[in-house]
Amino acid sequence: MFRGTFTALVTPFRGDGSLDEDALVRLVELQLESGIDGLVFFGTTGEEASLTMNERRRIIELVQKRAEGHLYVVAGAFHNVTEHAVSLAREMDWLGVDAILSVVPYYTRPNQAGIIEHFRRVADAVDCPVILSNAPGRVATALEADSVAILAEHPNIRGLDESSGDLDFVSSVIAVTDEDFGVFSGEDTLTLPMIALGADGAFSLVSNEAPEKTGKLVEASLEGNLTEARELHYELFELMRVNYIDTNPIPVKAALTMMGLIEDNYRLPLLPLASDQREVMRGMLAELDLLPPGSGEE
């Protein structure tokens, strides 16, 4: 069902900490104009942990006014307590999103049986498809390929957002799941190699800044045009890496500020990018011609 480039979108805030609705609309319109296949909200990049339920509802409402029918809307429903994760997933499903992104429970560090039951409860509670998220660097516990194979038998669990960086794991998952189960790169530097192994696209961070080129990279990779895919991979490679010069989403929000798309605001405990790192990011954006003409950082 899902295939292509999905941008893990940042959540823009005003200086007073409130949701910046105008900036959100600008970001969505840029993604639409660039031909992105879908948007992912309420993940790590979207500062999910800091958002209220009312803010989540408002974001989905704004996005659906402009994007419904043009791209997929995927909403994160993260919680380390299964009951709360189910409640979040039901709310997002009721709002009419196209899929739920559900993460391995963090902090509690359950065993594989507990992880499987957690995801099953979420999937049982909603009508829309559920995409699993495997990000052991964030949650401390990794999904195992055998667990993914078991979960893929659930009719509502239709994909995996994979951010472990382990290509052997990717190969194992693709080997034990059918072609209707989507596997997506959650690490931009591994999008090309993962698609070469049989993945279906990317849940991308770098497509916040360069959506059109990222979409072309994924499309060329899926079509087997490795010459074009490699050229785009290496063109974006350093920006992909600079996006992790500090904790996500600090660098990418700094970049979008330099591009004139949002204000450089965060919710604690996140703080703005350090001045020396800002210069690195600014140089990278200039090299890729992503800065607006005559731009000057305040």
N, C-alpha and C positions, 0 to 999 in steps of 0.2 A: 504493500500500500504506500509506503513512504520510501522516497528515493531522492537523492540530490543534496543540495546545500541548505542547511538550516542554521540561521544565525542565532547564537546565544546572546540575546540583546542585553545591553546594559540598562539600568534603571536611572534616568536622569533626575537629579534633585535641584531645587532652588537653594539659595544661600541660607534660607531659614529652615532648611531640612525637609520641606514639603515636596511632594511629587511635582516635577516640572512637566505638565501636560503638553505644553507647546513643543518642548524639546523632544518628547516622546513621539509626537506626531511627525516631527521632522525626520527622526530616525526611521520610523516605519515607512514614510514616503520614499526615503533614500533606498531602503531595501526593496520596496515595490518596483521602483524605477530600474533597479539593477537586476531584476529577474530572479531574485532569491526564491527558493521553493518553500521555505517555511521559517517561522520565528519561534524561538524557545524563550519563554519567560520564567522568572522565579527560580533560576538556577544560581550557581555560584557567581556567574558574571552579572546577574541581575540583583545581587545583594539580597537574596531571598530571605535570609534570616532576619533582616531589619524591616520587612514589609508587613503592614497590618492587613487583615482580611479585606477591609474596605478599600485599601489601596490596590490590592490584587483585583478586586472586582472592577474598579475604575479603569485599571490598565487594560483588562480584557475588553471592557465596553468600548474604550477608545480605539483599540486595535481592530475590533470587529467592524466598527463603522467604516474603516478604510481598507481593511485587508480581506474581509470575508469573501470567499469565492475566488480570491486571487492567490492566496498562499495558505499553507497549513499553519495553525496556531497550536503550539505545544506548551503546556503549562506544568511547571514543576509542582509536586505535592510532597514536600520533604518533611519527615519527622522521624525521630528515633523511637517514638512510641507508636506502635502499629495503629492503635485506636485513633490517634490524632492524624496520622498519615491518611487513614481511610476517610476521616472527616474532611480533610483538605481536598482529597481526590474527588469526593462526591460533590463538593462545592464547585470545583473547576469543571467537572462533567456537567453539572446543572447549568453553568454559564455557557456551555456549548463549544468548548475547545475541541480540537480534532484529536488530541492525544494527551495522555498524562505521562510525565517523566517522573519516575519513582526511584529514589536512591537507596542503596544499602544502608540500613540503620547505622547512624554514627554514634560514637561515644560508648554505647552499650556493648559493642563488639560481639554480636550474636554468632553462634556457629552456623554452618551451612543450612542445617535443618530449620533453624529459626529464621534465617534470611529467606528461605523458600516459602515458609508459611507467611511471613510478612508480605511478600509480594503477591502471594495468592489472595490474601485478604483484601489487598488494595484492588486487585484485578476483579475480584468477585463483586466489589462494591460499585463498579462503574460500568457504563455501557460503551464508552469510547475505548480505543486501544490504549494499552499501557506499554511504555518503553522503559526498560530497565536502565539504570545508570550504575556503571562500575567505575568508581574513582577512589581506589584505596589510599591514595595520597591525601585525600580529604577526609575519609571516613574511617580509616585504619583497618578495615576488613575488606578483603577482596572476594568477589564472586568467583566460584570455580566453574570450569567448563561443564562439568557434569550437572551442576546446579542449573546452569542456563538451559541445558538440554531438557531437564525436567520441567522448568518453568515455560519453555517454548511450547510444551504440549497444551498449556492453558489457552483456550480460544481467544482470550482478550490480551494476552501478552504477545506483542508483535514485533519487538525489536530490542536492541541493546545500544546504548551510548557508551562507548568503550574508551576509558581514559587511564588505563593501567600502564600503557606504554609497552606491554608485553606482546610482541607479535606472535609468539608461540601460542599464547592464550587465544589470540584472534583466530589463528588457524584452527585451533581445536574447536572453538565455538562454531565457526563456519562449517566445519566437518560434521558436527553433530546436530545442526539445525537445518530446516528445509529452506527453499528459496523464498518462501513467503515471510520468513523471519528476517527483518532488516538489521544489519550491523552497521554502525556509524562510528567514524573516528571522532573522538572527543579531544584529540591532540592534533593541532594543525600540522605539525611537522611530520605526522604519520599518516596524513590523509592519503597521499599518493601510494605509499607502500601498502596500506590497509586495503585500498580499493583494488590494487594489484592482486591481493590475496582473495578478493571476492566480496569486500564490503560494499555497501550501497550508497555511501555518501559521507557527509560530515556534519556534526554539530559544532559549528565553527566559531572561534573567537575573532580571528583576523578578519572575518567578513563584516564585522562592525566597521572597520576602517576601509576595507577594500572589497566590498561585496561583489562587484562585477568581476574582478579578476579571480576572486575565490570561486565564484560560480563557474567561471570558465575552466579553472583548474579541476574542479570536481567533474564537470561535464566531459572534459578531454580524457580524464582518467577512466571514467565509466565507459567511454566509447573506445578505449584502447589506443587513443592517440598519445602514445607515450612521449613523443618528441615535444609536442605542445605542452603536455602535462609537466614534464620535467622543467621546461623553460619557465613556466608559471610558478612551479614549486620553488625554484631557486630565486626567482624574482621576489617572491614574498617571504623567503626563508628567514632572513634576518629580522624582518618585522615580526614574524611568528615568534621568534626567540625573544626579541625585546619586549614583547607583550608579557613576558614573565620575568622582567628585570626586578619586579616587586610583586607582591601578592595580587593575584587577579581579584577584582577588576581595576586596580589602581592605575596600571600603565595604560590600558585601553581607554579608560575615561580621560586620562590626561591627553591622549592622542586625539580623542574626539573633541576635547576642548580646544586644542590647537587648530583643529579643522573647522572650528566655528559652529559646531553642531550642538554642544551642550555646555553647561557651566561645570567647573571642576569641583563638584561637591560630593561628599560622602557622608555616611553615617558611622559614627564611632562603633567599633574601635579602628576603622579604616581612616587613614589620613592621606593627604595629597602626596604625589610623587616628589622625591627629593630633587633639588635643583640640578645636581649633576646628572641624575638619571633623566630629567626632563630634556636636557640638552642632547642626550643620546637618542631619545625618542624623536625629538624635533628634527635631528639630522636624518633619521631614518625616514620620516614622513617627507622631508624635502627631497630626498633621493628618489622616492617613489612618486613625486609630484602630487602629493595628497594635501598639501597646504594651500589654502585659498590665496589668490593673488594679493600681494601687499600685506600679508598677515604679519602681525607682530604680537607676541605674547605679552599679556599684561604682567 
